[in-house]
Amino acid sequence: MFEEAVDDTEMAAGKCFVTLINALLSYETERLDEAIEALRSLERRCGQEVGWLRSVKNRVFGSSFNLTVS
């Protein structure tokens, strides 16, 4: 199902979520690595140069809102 919608960001986020939940439930190193790579890939896809959190913050609050993340 997820492979059919390669260009759809929402489906990529769904695949990332399912991958993360499976990794957390199994706690297998390979699945955790796969989930980390899926999260990184989604971050690159969503934020290009600014990072995922900043991209979401800009969409929700606008680019003038100052949020410091450590």
Buried (B, 14 or more C-beta within 10 A) or exposed (E): EEEEEEEEEEBBBBBBBBBBEBBEEEEEEEBBEBBEEBBEEBBEBBBEEEBBEBBEBBEEEEEEEEEEEE
